[in-house]
Amino acid sequence: MQLDDLKIFLSVIRAGSFTDAAEQLMLSKQYVSRRMAALEETLGAQLLLRNTRKLSVTEAGHRFSQHAQRILDDVIEAQQDMSSDQQALQGIFKISLPMSFGMSHLSPLLAEFLAMHPALQFQVELADRYVDMVGEGFDIAIRIGTLPDSSLMARRFGELKRLICASPDYLLRTGTPQMPEELRQHACLRFGREGINGWELRHNGSTKLFDVSGPMVSNNGEVLRDAAVAGLGLVLLPDFIVAEALQERKLVQVLSGFEPAPLNLTAVFPQHRQRSKFTRLFLDFLQQKLSQRFNGGGPRL
């Protein structure tokens, strides 16, 4: 078994076809096909299902992809450890960032880290979705909110405060709610990943769910903020999204005594990346930059 075959196999999975993987690797489609056939013969297992329309991965292929990625990561880590320059980080790393927070807070930090380590390359995806870390080949993902149970490792950076606000024009038309029970009488702009049509608010140490409804649901906080600025209703969002609008008085906070629970700001990564020098240094860098601003952080690796 050759290391190059593992690289080709993982590229085929991510590209979804021999043709696209061959183009990305600058190899011929025939060579890629031969190497995959040789790999399956060596392992004695079918890794890929091929037909004229699409290529899919077998259960054995999914299992082997995790081993293959771990092997390649260990080789990269060994090369870095044996380097004469112990501070040099090398390699290509795939990172997933949430859309709004990634653009407003993480984008300049990525640029700063790359400037410190010019031999690195980043492949960055900004999307408000939970990526498949192993299946899609991500090294690190930054996530906001409650993490589902998984085998992934995590590093907590802090908390993102949330608040309820609305435009002065909207409040002038409808009145300002004084108690959460009044929310059902208002138009409420809801974040699309909420599995329930309600907002959980804390008061005097207890939490209660309040029913809400309104004219818009979206999975992007900036879209909801703009709708609130336009006077379409109340919105519950992290403060980093609405801070500028609040400062400019385009929005004002309401129900300040009834706080939504803050959102956790966390990095997740596969278990086999825990020993990686890149993972350790990159997360230490982010923790130093973010924990001071966002209310503490979790234990270090």
C-alpha positions as CSV (number, residue, x, y, z in Angstrom):
1,M,0.0,0.0,0.0
2,Q,1.4,3.4,-1.0
3,L,0.8,6.7,0.7
4,D,-0.1,8.3,-2.7
5,D,-2.9,5.7,-3.0
6,L,-4.4,7.0,0.3
7,K,-4.2,10.6,-1.0
8,I,-5.8,9.6,-4.2
9,F,-8.6,7.7,-2.4
10,L,-9.4,10.6,-0.2
11,S,-9.4,13.0,-3.1
12,V,-11.8,10.8,-5.0
13,I,-14.2,10.7,-2.1
14,R,-14.1,14.5,-1.7
15,A,-14.4,15.2,-5.4
16,G,-17.1,12.6,-6.0
17,S,-15.7,11.3,-9.2
18,F,-12.5,9.9,-10.7
19,T,-12.5,12.7,-13.3
20,D,-12.7,15.6,-10.9
21,A,-10.1,14.0,-8.5
22,A,-7.7,13.4,-11.4
23,E,-8.0,17.1,-12.5
24,Q,-7.4,18.3,-8.9
25,L,-4.4,16.0,-8.6
26,M,-3.1,16.7,-12.2
27,L,-3.2,13.0,-13.0
28,S,-5.0,11.0,-15.7
29,K,-8.4,9.5,-15.0
30,Q,-7.0,6.1,-16.1
31,Y,-4.2,6.3,-13.6
32,V,-6.5,7.2,-10.7
33,S,-8.8,4.3,-11.7
34,R,-5.9,1.8,-11.7
35,R,-4.6,3.0,-8.4
36,M,-8.0,2.6,-6.7
37,A,-8.4,-0.9,-8.2
38,A,-5.0,-1.8,-6.8
39,L,-5.9,-0.4,-3.4
40,E,-9.1,-2.4,-3.2
41,E,-7.2,-5.6,-4.3
42,T,-4.6,-5.0,-1.6
43,L,-7.2,-4.5,1.1
44,G,-9.5,-7.3,-0.2
45,A,-12.5,-5.0,0.1
46,Q,-14.6,-2.9,-2.2
47,L,-14.2,0.8,-1.3
48,L,-16.1,2.5,-4.1
49,L,-19.2,1.7,-6.1
50,R,-18.9,2.8,-9.7
51,N,-21.6,3.2,-12.4
52,T,-22.1,5.4,-15.4
53,R,-23.9,8.1,-13.5
54,K,-22.2,8.5,-10.1
55,L,-19.6,7.1,-7.7
56,S,-20.5,6.3,-4.1
57,V,-18.6,5.1,-1.1
58,T,-19.2,1.7,0.5
59,E,-19.4,1.2,4.3
60,A,-15.9,-0.3,4.2
61,G,-14.8,2.7,2.2
62,H,-16.1,5.1,4.8
63,R,-14.3,3.2,7.6
64,F,-11.1,3.0,5.6
65,S,-11.2,6.8,4.9
66,Q,-10.9,7.5,8.6
67,H,-7.8,5.3,8.8
68,A,-6.3,6.8,5.7
69,Q,-6.8,10.3,6.9
70,R,-5.2,9.4,10.3
71,I,-2.2,7.8,8.6
72,L,-1.6,10.9,6.4
73,D,-2.0,13.2,9.3
74,D,0.5,11.2,11.3
75,V,3.0,11.4,8.4
76,I,2.6,15.1,8.2
77,E,3.0,15.5,11.9
78,A,6.2,13.3,11.9
79,Q,7.7,15.4,9.1
80,Q,7.0,18.6,11.0
81,D,8.5,17.2,14.2
82,M,11.7,16.2,12.3
83,S,12.0,19.5,10.6
84,S,15.2,21.5,11.4
85,D,13.0,24.5,12.0
86,Q,10.7,23.5,14.8
87,Q,8.6,26.6,14.4
88,A,7.7,26.0,10.8
89,L,4.2,24.9,10.2
90,Q,3.5,23.3,6.8
91,G,0.6,21.7,5.0
92,I,-2.9,22.3,3.7
93,F,-5.7,22.6,6.3
94,K,-9.4,22.7,5.8
95,I,-11.4,24.9,8.1
96,S,-15.2,25.5,8.5
97,L,-16.4,28.8,9.9
98,P,-19.9,30.1,10.6
99,M,-20.9,32.7,8.1
100,S,-21.5,36.0,10.0
101,F,-19.0,35.4,12.8
102,G,-16.4,34.1,10.4
103,M,-16.5,37.2,8.3
104,S,-16.7,39.7,11.2
105,H,-14.3,38.2,13.7
106,L,-12.4,35.2,12.3
107,S,-11.4,36.4,8.9
108,P,-8.7,38.8,10.1
109,L,-7.4,36.2,12.6
110,L,-6.9,33.7,9.8
111,A,-4.9,36.3,7.8
112,E,-2.8,37.1,10.9
113,F,-2.0,33.5,11.5
114,L,-1.1,32.8,7.9
115,A,1.2,35.8,8.0
116,M,3.0,34.2,11.0
117,H,3.3,30.9,9.2
118,P,3.7,31.5,5.5
119,A,4.3,27.8,4.6
120,L,0.7,27.0,5.5
121,Q,-2.3,26.9,3.2
122,F,-5.9,27.3,4.3
123,Q,-9.0,26.0,2.6
124,V,-11.9,27.9,4.3
125,E,-15.6,27.3,4.0
126,L,-18.0,29.8,5.5
127,A,-21.4,28.3,6.0
128,D,-24.0,28.0,8.7
129,R,-24.1,24.2,8.7
130,Y,-22.6,21.4,10.8
131,V,-20.1,19.8,8.4
132,D,-19.1,16.2,8.4
133,M,-15.6,16.7,9.8
134,V,-14.1,13.3,8.8
135,G,-16.2,12.6,5.7
136,E,-15.6,16.0,4.2
137,G,-12.0,16.2,5.3
138,F,-12.1,19.2,7.7
139,D,-9.3,19.7,10.2
140,I,-11.1,22.2,12.4
141,A,-14.6,23.7,12.6
142,I,-15.7,26.7,14.7
143,R,-19.2,26.3,15.9
144,I,-21.7,28.5,17.7
145,G,-24.4,26.9,20.0
146,T,-24.9,23.6,21.7
147,L,-22.7,20.8,20.3
148,P,-24.4,17.5,19.5
149,D,-22.9,14.4,21.1
150,S,-20.1,13.0,19.0
151,S,-16.6,11.6,19.1
152,L,-15.1,15.0,18.1
153,M,-12.7,16.8,20.5
154,A,-13.6,20.3,21.5
155,R,-12.0,23.5,22.7
156,R,-14.3,26.2,24.2
157,F,-13.4,29.8,23.6
158,G,-16.2,31.6,25.5
159,E,-19.8,32.7,25.2
160,L,-21.6,35.0,22.8
161,K,-24.3,37.2,24.5
162,R,-27.7,37.4,22.9
163,L,-30.4,40.0,23.2
164,I,-33.8,41.0,21.9
165,C,-34.1,44.2,19.9
166,A,-36.3,46.1,17.4
167,S,-36.3,49.3,15.4
168,P,-37.6,52.5,17.0
169,D,-40.2,52.7,14.2
170,Y,-41.6,49.2,15.0
171,L,-41.8,50.0,18.7
172,L,-43.5,53.3,18.0
173,R,-46.2,51.5,16.0
174,T,-46.7,48.5,18.3
175,G,-45.5,49.6,21.7
176,T,-42.5,48.2,23.6
177,P,-43.1,44.8,25.3
178,Q,-42.5,44.9,29.1
179,M,-43.0,41.2,29.8
180,P,-42.1,38.1,27.7
181,E,-45.8,37.0,27.7
182,E,-46.4,40.0,25.3
183,L,-44.2,38.4,22.7
184,R,-47.1,36.5,21.2
185,Q,-48.7,39.8,20.3
186,H,-45.6,40.9,18.3
187,A,-44.0,40.0,15.0
188,C,-40.9,38.0,15.8
189,L,-38.1,37.3,13.3
190,R,-36.8,33.8,14.0
191,F,-33.5,32.0,13.4
192,G,-34.1,29.1,11.0
193,R,-32.1,26.4,12.9
194,E,-34.5,26.7,15.9
195,G,-36.4,23.4,16.2
196,I,-39.2,25.1,18.1
197,N,-41.3,28.2,17.5
198,G,-40.3,29.9,20.7
199,W,-37.6,31.8,22.6
200,E,-36.1,30.6,25.9
201,L,-35.6,33.5,28.3
202,R,-34.0,33.5,31.7
203,H,-35.3,35.6,34.7
204,N,-34.4,35.4,38.4
205,G,-32.5,32.1,37.8
206,S,-35.3,30.3,35.9
207,T,-35.7,29.6,32.2
208,K,-39.0,29.6,30.4
209,L,-40.0,29.0,26.7
210,F,-42.3,31.7,25.2
211,D,-44.2,31.1,22.0
212,V,-43.3,33.5,19.1
213,S,-44.3,33.9,15.4
214,G,-43.7,36.3,12.7
215,P,-43.1,37.1,9.0
216,M,-39.6,35.7,8.5
217,V,-37.4,32.7,9.4
218,S,-33.8,32.6,8.2
219,N,-30.6,30.7,8.9
220,N,-28.6,33.9,8.6
221,G,-28.4,36.5,11.4
222,E,-27.6,39.4,9.2
223,V,-30.7,38.9,7.1
224,L,-32.8,38.9,10.3
225,R,-31.0,42.0,11.6
226,D,-31.7,43.9,8.4
227,A,-35.4,42.9,8.6
228,A,-35.5,44.2,12.1
229,V,-33.9,47.5,11.1
230,A,-36.6,47.7,8.4
231,G,-39.2,47.6,11.1
232,L,-40.6,44.1,10.4
233,G,-40.4,42.9,14.0
234,L,-38.5,41.9,17.1
235,V,-35.3,39.8,16.7
236,L,-33.2,37.7,19.0
237,L,-29.6,37.6,17.9
238,P,-26.0,37.5,19.2
239,D,-24.8,41.0,20.1
240,F,-21.9,40.9,17.6
241,I,-24.5,40.9,14.8
242,V,-26.6,43.8,16.1
243,A,-23.9,45.9,17.9
244,E,-23.4,48.4,15.1
245,A,-27.1,48.9,14.6
246,L,-27.6,49.4,18.3
247,Q,-24.9,52.0,18.4
248,E,-26.4,53.9,15.5
249,R,-29.9,53.6,17.1
250,K,-31.3,51.7,14.2
251,L,-32.2,49.1,16.8
252,V,-32.9,49.3,20.5
253,Q,-32.8,46.6,23.1
254,V,-36.0,45.4,24.7
255,L,-36.8,43.0,27.6
256,S,-33.3,43.5,28.9
257,G,-34.2,41.9,32.2
258,F,-35.1,38.7,30.5
259,E,-31.9,37.3,28.9
260,P,-31.7,34.6,26.3
261,A,-29.0,32.0,27.2
262,P,-25.6,32.9,25.7
263,L,-24.2,30.7,22.9
264,N,-21.0,28.7,23.3
265,L,-18.2,29.5,20.9
266,T,-16.3,26.3,20.3
267,A,-13.7,24.7,18.1
268,V,-14.1,21.0,17.2
269,F,-11.7,18.7,15.5
270,P,-11.3,14.9,15.0
271,Q,-9.6,12.9,17.7
272,H,-6.7,12.0,15.5
273,R,-5.9,15.7,15.1
274,Q,-5.4,16.2,18.8
275,R,-1.6,15.6,18.7
276,S,-1.2,17.8,15.7
277,K,1.3,20.7,16.1
278,F,-0.9,22.8,13.8
279,T,-4.1,22.1,15.9
280,R,-2.3,23.0,19.1
281,L,-0.8,26.2,17.9
282,F,-3.8,27.4,15.9
283,L,-6.2,26.8,18.7
284,D,-3.9,28.4,21.2
285,F,-3.7,31.5,18.9
286,L,-7.5,31.7,18.6
287,Q,-8.0,31.2,22.3
288,Q,-5.7,34.0,23.1
289,K,-7.5,36.3,20.7
290,L,-11.1,35.3,21.4
291,S,-11.3,34.4,25.1
292,Q,-10.4,37.9,26.2
293,R,-13.3,39.3,24.2
294,F,-15.9,36.6,24.7
295,N,-16.0,35.8,28.4
296,G,-13.5,33.2,29.2
297,G,-12.7,29.8,27.6
298,G,-12.2,26.2,28.1
299,P,-9.2,24.0,29.0
300,R,-6.2,23.9,26.8
301,L,-5.1,20.8,24.9
